[in-house]
């Protein structure tokens, strides 16, 4: 009750400093009037408790800038009609459809979990990460059982919890199949993230359903029970109250808001069943720092579905199990659990479950290339360096300026490394970097490929790798990421200075791959392939009396790893090493924490890249606690595009990676180590735009692990993907960098998942393991645009145009052919929209709203790396080869659109028709062909026939206008024609009558 609009306005006129808000309005419904009044109060600084007004709702992030002009659509919650797909609706909030298999006893239920529609699914957290309550699996199994005619859950065993972090919507499958007899059915529940069609389904629970539901033999009419001792439930918001009576526990819980209104759609709402665990936790059950995982359920029945409030009784059962009874507000039975077993587990064990049940471990496999057959024509290639005509790139540049044709391929053989591996690596990287920088910056070489030829960079069942060449491969792959189609990386099994054999070079000439290896004339290409861990993995603890050395221990990742080595791997003596040592942030706290766990922790400041300092550090380890494992996680970043790198910037990144790892390798070679683990990066496998030095250093680590294995020493390099919270180097990765990696198909995993993968990878007998979570929908999208890295083609089919289709389309880009039929105004609009959309994609924006046509790229966040990405995106979209300095030469979308219009429309219109290029190629092939007399005659006849048809087709118009009889040329053609040609002519003339 309150004043209406008129009275409120009058009151406002009488009181200057007050705000009057009308609650009752004659012109609108009461709910609308009240909500409007509350909104007015909020705008004047009096904010109500919105949770009361919108129960069950959750906060969403809104734009911080008022004029982003982006639409934030609300997601609809209407159920879809599944009957048109031959399915039946399940009628359950967690399950959308059900289908019964023909002629069998099986039923399949499907559903989709979305936090937007079911907020309670993400309210149960472990260490701040949302995990689906196990009670939801119980409800899913009971729902499937009711519809299958088996409403009693005889047993349910939990294999893996469902971690919802970074997953978005999740698909569910509940399978009901044949049981041990006619009175039972088996049940299994699976999940998979929406859009991850290439990842396996994860089985979370298995169980058994029964036909008969036992009668409930309890009630809770007397409430609360007599002599009950109240318990503190302050930290358990799901409970209204809790009591203890002897060894029995009692509690009361109720759904709130929207979920209470939806209670009748569930058999037993999972939120209510989950309060059983809260009751146990409030009683002090479990262990400090751990969570209770209800892993085994028996005899679960629902007696009265749809309860919104429950009374709970928990009493001891057999062994370490408890029995659970739930009653409604009236004391009548609602549900019962004959036996529930829980076990305390660490938060990391829960959060790591997803990683352990997914195929997130990969390796690089080299497969024989099965593309089109190589041309027999002589490859168009020259060799750079040595005693040939082109000792350096300057000589090639001068030759091209003097009129010499630019060869299609320019080979750069790399000499084998000699002497100290670190020094040899630096020299080779510096020398080749200088050539690559000149190559990509010189427009003369735009239409040619620089072929960097290595030996020993690829391990194909051969000797130990050449570490300098392995590092060089990482650098070149990064240059390729920045400058697609400008470089080719080829590894051979012969001295690289000998170049590439002719047949192999001919095969490489038409290769649609950035990297290849040639062995005995056969071409191999790299493909990322899944590693399937063994079902039974051996124990992974190291000798607790030995010392574990961890480098790079000052960052967040290093500290998390130190904690993991003690808590999960049983290490009892740690030597934590970093440049800052005891002065590093957080090191004191982690040392104290690990000491409480029973570990002895030494902290040392040491530059592991300094050979003498590293030797002194190892000498300090007591003989009674010898070194048993090395984990080298040290690293540094100094990112920059390939043209901006210098020898000094190379050295910044190489020191901890190359020198540090080599020192540890050589100084521990004679020790009896159980493990020698190197923290590498996916950058060394794929290459990384803007981080060629980082890719080179990590590729070196991969090669070192292979070398150690070849020498019979332990060695494992982990080429990590992206972590969500890796600290150290990771905290210097910007949001733009993360977005860029996401667009490249790499999804971050949590720290707990990464550490679980660490353990799993060490059980494998592989020198190099790639732990990475891939976004397969993103990879498929990249494949459609031709931007997916070739190494993923074994996992995701390449849906781009086949080489023969591209050749059939001629030299004219597809976009140019599309523009040809448009007006100039439409052409300019299409090109401007293209530039704006690709610019938005490069920045990770959802729309082009902030990419105004005349806005300078530098003012909206473009740097050198995003400029390279925009150039590459436009190259892929247009078929052009735009300059690396595109964004700097054309600083806004309009300028680039004008350039594209010039090159795609104006310049192509003035170019010589592509048929002349085809004739040039035909002429060159005829000149190089070695044919005997009979074949030459056949070719001659075909050419004459072709010329005849061409001449006739272009003389039809003139002949129709004036028919003056056969010309001298015609008579000469008759005189020179063969019998076959004469018969062809007769057939053509008679056919036209």
SVG drawing of the C-alpha trace seen along z (x, -y; Angstrom):
<svg xmlns="http://www.w3.org/2000/svg" viewBox="-6 -22 90 86">
<polyline fill="none" stroke="black" stroke-width="0.4" points="0.0,0.0 1.4,-3.4 0.7,-6.7 -0.1,-6.7 1.6,-8.7 -0.4,-11.9 0.2,-12.0 3.8,-11.1 4.3,-14.1 2.6,-16.4 4.8,-15.1 7.9,-15.7 6.9,-19.3 6.7,-19.8 10.0,-18.2 13.1,-19.3 15.7,-16.8 13.6,-13.6 12.9,-11.2 9.3,-10.0 8.6,-6.8 5.0,-5.7 4.2,-2.1 0.6,-2.0 -0.3,-3.1 -3.8,-3.1 -2.5,-2.7 -0.5,0.5 -0.6,3.9 0.7,4.1 3.7,6.3 4.9,3.9 4.4,0.9 6.3,2.5 9.2,3.6 9.4,0.1 9.4,-1.4 12.2,0.8 14.2,-0.1 13.7,-3.8 15.0,-3.2 18.1,-1.4 18.9,-4.3 18.8,-6.7 21.3,-4.6 18.8,-2.5 19.6,1.0 17.2,3.8 18.1,7.5 17.8,8.6 18.1,12.3 14.7,12.0 13.2,10.4 14.8,12.9 15.3,16.1 17.4,18.7 18.8,16.1 22.6,15.5 24.5,12.4 25.8,11.9 28.5,9.7 27.4,6.6 29.5,4.3 31.5,1.8 31.3,-0.7 27.9,-2.2 28.2,-2.4 29.6,0.9 26.5,1.5 26.4,5.2 23.2,7.1 23.1,9.3 20.2,11.7 18.5,13.6 18.6,17.4 15.2,19.0 14.2,21.9 11.3,23.3 11.5,27.1 12.0,28.3 9.5,30.7 11.5,33.9 8.7,35.9 9.6,34.9 12.9,36.7 11.2,39.9 11.9,39.4 9.7,39.1 10.0,36.3 11.3,37.5 9.4,34.8 12.4,34.3 14.4,31.0 17.7,32.9 16.7,35.1 15.2,33.9 14.3,37.0 14.1,40.8 14.1,43.5 13.5,47.2 15.5,49.5 13.6,51.9 13.3,55.5 15.5,55.1 15.5,54.2 17.5,51.0 16.5,47.3 18.6,44.3 17.9,40.9 19.6,37.8 19.8,34.3 21.8,31.2 23.0,29.3 23.3,25.6 24.1,23.3 21.9,20.6 18.8,22.9 19.8,24.8 21.9,22.5 22.0,25.0 24.2,27.3 27.2,25.0 26.5,23.9 28.3,27.0 32.0,26.1 35.3,27.7 38.1,25.3 36.0,22.7 35.4,24.9 31.8,26.0 31.2,29.8 27.9,31.4 26.5,32.9 26.7,36.7 23.0,36.5 22.2,35.5 23.4,38.8 21.2,40.6 18.2,38.6 19.0,39.3 19.3,43.0 16.0,43.0 14.2,41.0 15.4,43.5 14.4,46.4 10.9,45.1 10.3,44.7 11.8,48.1 9.6,49.8 12.5,50.3 12.1,47.5 14.4,48.9 18.1,48.1 19.7,51.2 23.2,49.8 25.2,46.9 29.0,46.7 30.6,43.3 33.6,43.7 34.3,40.0 32.7,36.7 31.5,34.3 33.6,31.1 31.8,28.3 34.6,25.7 35.2,24.1 32.8,26.6 29.7,24.5 26.8,26.8 27.2,30.5 25.4,33.3 24.2,36.3 23.3,39.8 21.7,42.3 21.7,45.9 19.4,48.5 20.3,52.0 19.8,55.7 20.5,56.8 21.3,60.1 17.7,61.2 14.3,60.1 13.8,58.1 16.9,56.0 18.4,53.5 21.9,52.0 22.3,48.3 25.2,46.1 25.5,42.3 27.9,40.5 28.7,36.9 30.5,34.9 30.9,31.1 28.6,29.6 30.6,29.2 33.4,31.5 32.3,34.2 35.7,35.7 36.2,36.2 35.1,39.5 32.0,39.8 33.0,40.1 31.3,42.7 30.6,41.2 28.5,43.9 27.4,47.5 24.6,49.1 21.7,51.5 18.0,50.9 15.3,53.2 11.6,53.6 10.3,53.7 10.4,50.7 10.6,51.8 8.0,50.3 9.1,47.4 9.3,48.5 9.9,45.1 8.4,41.7 9.5,38.5 6.2,37.2 8.0,36.1 10.3,33.2 12.8,32.3 13.6,35.6 13.7,35.6 17.0,34.9 18.4,33.5 21.6,31.5 21.7,28.6 24.7,28.3 26.2,25.2 25.1,24.9 26.4,21.4 28.8,22.7 26.2,24.9 23.6,22.7 21.7,25.7 20.6,26.6 18.0,24.9 19.0,26.7 20.8,29.8 20.9,31.9 22.7,34.9 21.2,37.7 23.9,40.2 25.4,41.5 22.5,40.4 22.3,37.1 19.1,35.1 18.7,32.1 16.1,30.0 16.5,28.6 14.3,26.8 14.5,25.6 14.2,21.9 12.6,19.7 12.4,21.0 13.7,24.5 10.9,24.9 8.4,24.2 10.0,26.8 10.3,29.5 7.3,31.4 9.3,32.0 11.9,34.2 11.6,37.4 13.9,36.1 15.5,32.7 19.3,33.2 19.8,30.1 17.8,31.7 19.6,35.1 23.0,33.3 22.2,31.7 22.9,35.2 26.6,34.5 26.3,31.1 24.8,32.8 27.8,35.1 30.2,32.3 28.5,30.2 29.0,33.1 32.8,33.1 32.9,36.2 35.9,36.4 39.4,35.0 40.7,31.4 41.3,30.0 39.4,32.8 35.9,33.2 33.5,36.1 32.8,38.0 29.7,40.3 31.0,43.1 28.8,46.0 25.0,46.0 22.7,49.0 19.0,49.4 17.8,46.0 14.0,45.5 11.7,42.5 8.4,42.9 6.8,39.5 8.2,37.5 8.3,33.8 9.2,32.8 10.3,29.2 11.2,29.6 12.7,32.6 13.6,33.9 16.8,36.0 17.9,38.8 21.4,40.4 22.3,43.4 25.2,45.9 24.9,48.9 27.2,51.8 30.9,51.0 31.7,47.4 28.4,46.9 25.4,44.8 21.7,45.2 19.7,42.2 16.0,41.5 14.2,38.4 10.7,37.3 8.5,34.4 7.3,31.5 4.5,33.7 6.9,36.4 5.7,38.9 8.4,40.8 9.9,39.2 13.0,41.2 15.5,43.7 19.0,44.9 19.9,48.3 23.6,47.7 25.8,44.8 29.6,44.9 31.7,41.7 35.4,41.3 37.5,38.1 39.4,37.0 41.6,34.0 40.1,31.2 42.7,31.9 41.6,35.5 38.1,34.3 39.1,31.6 41.5,33.8 38.8,36.4 37.9,34.8 41.5,34.8 42.0,38.4 38.9,39.4 39.7,37.4 42.1,37.9 44.2,34.9 47.6,36.6 49.1,36.5 52.3,37.2 53.6,36.1 53.5,39.0 55.2,38.8 53.1,40.4 53.8,41.1 52.4,38.3 49.6,39.6 49.0,36.5 49.0,36.2 51.8,37.9 54.9,35.8 55.4,34.1 58.1,35.6 59.2,32.1 62.5,30.8 61.9,28.9 62.4,25.1 64.8,24.6 68.2,23.1 70.5,23.6 71.5,20.7 75.0,20.8 78.0,23.0 80.1,22.7 77.1,22.3 76.0,19.2 74.1,17.9 76.4,17.9 73.9,15.6 70.6,14.0 72.2,10.8 73.4,12.7 69.9,14.0 68.5,10.5 71.0,9.1 70.2,11.9 66.5,11.2 67.1,7.5 69.2,8.3 66.3,10.0 66.8,13.6 63.5,15.5 62.7,16.0 62.8,19.8 59.8,21.3 62.0,22.8 65.2,21.5 66.9,24.1 68.8,23.1 70.8,26.1 71.8,25.9 75.3,27.3 75.5,29.9 76.2,28.6 79.6,29.2 81.1,28.7 79.1,27.3 75.4,27.8 74.3,24.5 76.8,22.5 76.0,24.4 72.3,23.8 72.8,20.1 74.9,19.7 72.6,21.7 69.5,19.8 71.2,16.5 72.4,17.2 69.1,18.6 67.1,15.9 69.0,13.3 68.2,15.0 64.5,15.5 64.1,11.9 65.5,10.7 63.4,13.2 60.0,12.3 60.7,8.6 61.7,8.5 58.8,8.2 61.0,9.7 60.6,13.1 56.8,13.0 56.0,15.7 58.8,18.1 59.4,20.4 62.4,20.5 63.1,24.2 65.0,24.5 66.8,27.9 67.8,29.6 69.2,33.0 68.3,34.7 65.6,32.4 63.0,35.2 63.4,38.5 62.2,41.2 63.7,44.3 67.1,42.9 70.1,41.7 69.9,39.1 68.7,35.8 70.8,32.8 69.7,30.4 70.6,27.3 68.5,28.4 65.6,29.3 65.6,25.8 65.8,24.3 62.7,26.2 60.8,24.5 61.9,21.1 61.0,21.8 57.6,23.1 56.9,19.9 58.0,17.9 55.6,20.0 52.8,19.1 53.4,15.4 54.1,15.8 52.1,18.7 53.2,20.0 56.6,18.2 58.7,21.0 59.0,24.7 60.8,26.8 62.3,30.1 64.4,32.6 66.5,35.1 68.5,38.2 71.6,37.0 73.9,34.1 71.8,31.0 74.5,29.3 73.8,31.8 70.3,30.3 67.3,32.5 67.3,35.4 65.5,34.4 62.6,36.9 61.9,35.8 62.1,32.1 59.6,32.7 57.3,34.3 57.8,31.3 57.1,28.8 53.4,29.4 53.2,30.2 50.4,28.6 52.2,28.9 54.5,26.5 56.8,29.3 58.1,32.6 60.8,35.2 62.4,37.0 63.7,40.5 65.1,42.6 63.1,40.5 59.8,41.0 58.1,37.9 56.6,37.9 54.5,35.2 53.7,34.6 50.4,35.4 49.2,35.0 47.9,38.3 46.2,39.3 48.1,41.4 45.9,44.0 47.3,44.5 47.4,48.1 44.3,49.1 46.6,50.2 49.1,47.5 52.1,48.3 52.6,46.4 54.3,43.1 56.0,42.3 59.7,41.6 62.1,42.7 60.9,40.6 64.5,40.6 65.8,39.1 65.9,35.4 63.7,34.0 65.1,30.9 62.5,28.5 63.7,25.4 61.4,22.5 59.9,22.8 59.1,19.1 56.1,18.8 52.5,19.9 53.0,23.1 56.2,24.0 54.6,23.6 51.6,25.7 53.9,28.3 55.9,28.3 52.7,28.8 51.7,31.6 55.0,33.5 54.6,33.7 50.9,34.2 50.3,36.5 53.6,38.1 55.0,38.7 58.1,36.6 59.6,35.9 62.7,33.9 62.5,31.0 65.1,28.6 63.3,25.6 65.5,23.5 64.8,20.1 66.8,17.0 65.4,15.2 65.4,18.2 64.1,17.4 63.2,13.9 60.7,15.2 57.1,14.2 55.1,17.0 58.1,19.3 58.0,18.9 54.3,19.8 54.7,22.9 57.8,24.0 55.8,23.8 52.8,25.6 54.9,28.5 56.8,28.8 53.5,29.3 52.8,32.1 56.0,33.8 58.4,32.7 61.9,31.3 62.2,28.3 65.4,26.5 65.2,23.3 68.1,22.0 68.8,19.0 70.7,20.2 71.0,19.3 70.8,22.9 72.1,21.7 75.5,20.9 77.4,24.1 79.5,23.5 76.5,22.4 74.6,25.5 77.4,27.8 77.8,26.2 74.0,26.6 74.1,30.3 77.1,30.8 75.2,29.4 72.7,32.3 73.6,34.6 74.8,38.1 72.3,39.7 69.5,38.1 70.8,38.4 69.1,36.7 66.4,39.0 64.4,36.8 64.8,33.5 61.9,31.4 63.1,28.5 60.3,25.9 62.3,22.7 61.7,20.4 61.5,16.8 59.6,14.8 60.6,12.1 57.9,12.1 58.1,10.4 57.4,11.0 60.1,12.7 61.3,9.5 61.8,7.9 63.9,10.6 67.6,10.0 70.4,12.3 70.0,10.7 66.3,11.5 67.0,15.1 69.5,15.4 67.0,14.2 64.8,17.1 67.4,19.7 69.4,19.4 67.0,21.0 65.7,23.5 68.8,24.5 71.8,23.8 69.9,24.7 68.6,28.0 72.0,28.9 73.8,28.2 71.3,30.4 71.6,33.1 75.4,33.2 75.9,32.8 73.4,35.6 74.3,38.0 76.1,40.4 73.5,40.3 70.8,43.0 67.8,40.8 64.2,42.1 63.0,39.2 64.3,36.3 61.3,34.1 61.4,31.1 58.6,28.6 58.3,27.7 55.5,26.0 53.1,26.7 54.8,23.7 57.7,25.9 55.4,28.4 53.2,26.0 55.3,22.9 54.0,19.7 53.4,16.5 55.3,13.7 57.3,16.2 59.8,17.8 62.6,17.7 60.3,19.4 59.3,22.1 63.0,22.7 63.9,23.1 61.1,25.5 61.7,27.6 65.3,27.9 63.9,29.5 61.9,32.0 65.1,32.9 67.0,33.3 64.5,35.7 64.8,37.8 68.6,37.7 68.6,38.9 66.3,41.8 68.7,42.7 71.5,42.8 69.5,45.0 68.8,42.3 65.4,41.3 63.9,38.3 60.4,36.9 59.5,33.6 56.0,32.3 55.0,29.9 52.2,28.2 49.1,26.6 47.4,23.7 46.9,23.5 44.2,21.3 46.2,20.4 49.8,21.2 51.4,18.2 55.1,17.5 55.3,17.1 51.6,17.6 50.7,14.5 52.4,12.5 50.2,14.0 47.6,11.3 43.9,11.9 44.4,11.2 47.1,14.0 44.6,16.4 41.9,15.4 44.3,15.9 45.2,19.4 41.5,20.2 40.9,19.2 43.8,21.5 41.9,24.4 43.6,24.6 41.5,24.6 43.0,24.1 42.8,26.7 42.9,26.0 45.9,26.4 44.4,29.6 43.8,31.1 47.3,30.2 48.9,31.8 46.8,34.9 48.1,35.0 51.6,34.6 51.2,37.8 49.6,39.6 52.2,38.6 55.0,39.9 53.5,43.4 54.0,43.5 57.1,44.8 57.4,41.7 60.2,39.2 57.9,36.3 54.2,36.0 51.9,33.2 49.3,32.6 46.8,30.2 43.0,29.7 41.8,29.0 38.6,27.2 37.5,29.4 34.6,27.2 37.2,24.3 39.6,26.5 36.8,27.5 36.0,23.8 39.7,23.1 39.8,26.0 36.9,24.6 38.8,21.3 42.1,23.0 43.8,21.6 44.1,24.8 47.7,25.9 48.5,28.9 49.6,31.0 45.9,31.3 44.8,32.9 45.0,36.4 42.4,35.3 40.2,33.0 39.6,33.6 40.7,30.7 37.6,29.4 39.3,26.8 39.4,27.0 41.4,29.8 44.5,28.9 43.0,30.0 39.8,27.9 41.9,24.9 43.9,25.4 40.6,25.8 39.5,22.4 42.5,20.8 44.6,18.0 41.7,15.7 40.8,15.7 37.2,16.8 36.4,13.5 37.5,11.7 35.1,13.8 32.3,13.0 33.1,9.3 33.1,9.3 29.4,9.3 28.8,6.4 28.6,2.7 31.5,0.7 29.5,-0.5 28.6,3.1 32.2,4.2 33.5,1.6 30.8,2.5 31.7,6.2 35.4,5.6 34.9,3.1 32.7,5.6 35.3,8.3 38.1,6.2 36.0,5.2 34.9,8.8 38.5,10.1 39.7,7.3 37.1,8.1 38.1,11.8 41.8,10.9 40.9,8.9 38.6,11.7 35.5,9.4 32.1,10.9 30.9,8.2 32.2,5.5 30.4,2.8 33.7,1.2 35.5,1.5 34.5,-1.7 35.5,-2.2 37.8,-5.1 39.1,-4.0 42.8,-3.7 43.8,-0.1 46.3,-1.2 43.6,-2.9 41.5,0.3 44.3,2.5 46.2,3.7 49.9,4.6 52.5,6.2 51.1,9.7 47.4,8.9 48.5,7.1 50.2,10.2 47.1,12.2 44.8,9.8 47.1,9.9 47.1,13.7 43.3,13.8 42.8,11.5 45.3,13.5 43.2,16.7 40.0,14.9 41.1,13.1 43.7,15.5 46.2,12.5 49.6,12.2 49.5,9.0 52.6,7.3 53.6,8.0 53.4,4.2 49.7,4.1 48.3,2.6 51.1,0.0 50.8,-1.0 47.0,-1.1 46.1,-2.1 42.3,-1.7 39.6,0.6 38.8,-1.8 42.4,-2.0 42.7,1.8 39.4,2.2 40.6,-0.2 43.8,1.8 41.8,5.0 39.6,3.4 42.6,2.3 44.2,5.8 41.1,7.9 39.2,5.8 41.2,3.2 44.6,5.0 43.1,8.4 41.0,6.8 44.2,5.4 46.2,8.6 47.0,10.9 44.3,13.7 45.4,16.8 45.2,18.9 48.6,17.4 50.2,18.8 48.7,22.2 50.2,22.0 53.6,21.1 53.4,24.2 52.4,26.3 55.3,25.0 57.7,25.7 56.5,29.3 56.7,29.9 60.3,28.6 61.2,30.9 59.4,34.0 61.5,36.9 59.1,38.8 59.7,41.4 58.5,41.0 55.1,42.6 54.2,40.5 55.5,37.3 53.1,38.0 50.2,38.4 51.0,35.2 51.4,33.4 48.0,34.6 46.4,33.5 47.9,30.0 46.8,29.6 43.3,30.7 43.2,28.2 44.5,25.4 41.9,26.3 39.0,26.2 40.3,22.9 40.6,21.2 37.1,22.5 35.4,21.3 36.7,17.8 36.0,17.6 32.3,18.5 31.0,14.9 33.1,13.7 32.2,16.7 28.5,16.1 28.8,12.5 30.8,13.1 31.3,16.5 34.0,16.0 35.0,19.7 38.1,21.4 41.1,19.2 44.7,20.1 45.1,20.9 42.2,23.3 43.7,25.0 47.1,25.3 45.3,27.0 43.7,29.5 47.1,30.3 48.8,30.8 46.0,32.7 46.3,36.4 43.7,39.0 42.4,38.8 42.1,35.1 40.2,35.3 37.7,37.7 37.3,35.5 36.5,32.6 33.9,34.6 32.2,35.7 32.1,32.1 30.7,30.7 28.1,33.5 27.1,33.1 26.4,29.4 24.0,30.0"/>
</svg>
